[in-house]
Amino acid sequence: MDETRIAPRPSPAVPLGRGGWAAFLVFGVLFVALAAQAQARRFPDIVLVTVDTLRFDRMSGNGYARPTSPYVDALTRRGAQFTQARTVEPLTAPALASMLTSRHPQDHGATRNGLPMRAGLDSLARTLGKRGYRTAAFVGNWTLRDELTGLGEHFDVYNEVFSRKRWFGLMFGEATAEHLNSEALGWLGEHRKTSPTTPVFLWVHYVEPHAPYRFHRQFAGRLGLHRRTADASDRYDTEIAFVDEQVGYLLAEFQQGMNSDVPPLVIFTADHGESLGEHDYWGHGRHLYEATLHIPWAMSWQGRLAPQKVDGLASILDLAPTVLGLVGLRVPESFQGFDWSEILRSGGEAPEGRITYHQAHRGAVSNPGPQSRRRGLLEVGVVSADGKEILRIKGQHRRQRFDLGADPTELESLVDERSKPSAELAAWLETVRQGLAASDDLAAPVLDGEALERLRALGYID
């Protein structure tokens, strides 16, 4: 007798009820959170260290005779070093805004100290934050106040550390490197306790060796100096040695408490250099000579970046797209810099025929108005494999062109100073002017007496 196969009947649906639905939702939330943590954790921690007014040629790893920078030299040897990196403008706020947004100053708007950039721009910090990073900045230069720059909106934490009366004891205008490290590492420790699986983007900006240069006695012997005979240039070298040691401490402490086996990506650079009497000029901001334009830039990522030197022309605009390219994130279309990540991975050749573009402005504006940005422009310049061309546009126009290979200190211009600029430089000048005119609508804070005095003490107001 044949057996009749009867398909099993489906079990009747059982209502979850309030408790069941609650458990389901909790499970779903936990699943999403764990998935997000796993996604975020595949990204490395990123540490960006910037040093104010640091010349490329005063670091011992770049051929300087005095051993000014052993800690940074060691970092540089472990990773990729850009030997021909330059800032876009030798002023702190414009340069660092360009570094983070990968835009030229006339496009982000912060062309002078005290003039904030446009709101809502894409940036390195903002892009990383959207992909799960916790972002924090610790800045020790008074010109980087959020009120004056607009940088605060790009970070989860933007900490202005002004703990020292450096300017002849007159006012709190900056942070000691030790205090900056204490604040940054304190925040990092709390973050690692509360959110151990969330990667961080930590930016620390040291003010040393900005003028007035202090003499750091503890490094005098190593550098062959004595306080009684040390001049300003010697004191500048002791400032580099001091901040170099503090950078070494910060990075060692950062590594010590890591919760991930993914090594951190470490970036080291400067906002601009410093003229120490070259061309009869002390300071920075008003000229485009190499002393203030040429900056160090190194990137270290253990096991991911081979030690190498990159001799192609590079710009501070390139930093943000290169970092995003290295960690595998899309580079915003608004970024104007070059992404070096593939070249760094493959050891390939730098792009041929590249030109980098530069500008110089008056340091700060005491009475902001609708044309403050346009009125501040002093010089424009371009750098190519053939050399550097500069046009002074304030007062009587003056053109200079230098062969940087044969004349690295720019002592002999190769053109008549009254001659017309090249087509490339003339086009760049027009681009800058149009961008400045388009920024007339940007508001600027009205600076009070204290703010004006601080900017004047920094040498940014005539």
Buried (B, 14 or more C-beta within 10 A) or exposed (E): EEEEEEEEEEEEEEEEEEEEEEEEEEEEEEEEEEEEBEEBBEBBBBBBBBBBBBBBBBBBBBEBEBBBBBBBBEBBEBBBBBBBBBBBBBBBBBBBBBBBBBBBBBBBBBBBBBBBBBEEBBBBBBBBBEBBBBBBBBBBBBBBBBEBBBBBBBBBBBBBBBBBEBBEEEBEBBBBBEBBBBBBBEBBEEBBEEBEBBBBBBBBBBBBBBBEBBBBEEBBEEBEBEEEEBEEEBBBBBBBBBBBBBBBBBBEBBBEEBBBEBBBBBBBBBBBBBBBEBEEBBBBBBBBBBBBBBBBBBBBBBEBBEEBEBEBBBBBBBBBBBBBBBBEBEBBEEBBBBBBBEBBBEEEEBEEEBBBBBBBBBBBBBEBEEEBBBEBBBBBBBBBBEBBBBBBBBEEEBBBBBBBEEBEEBEEBEBEEEEEBBEEBEEBBEBBBEBBEEBEEBEBBEBEEEBBBBBBBBBBBE
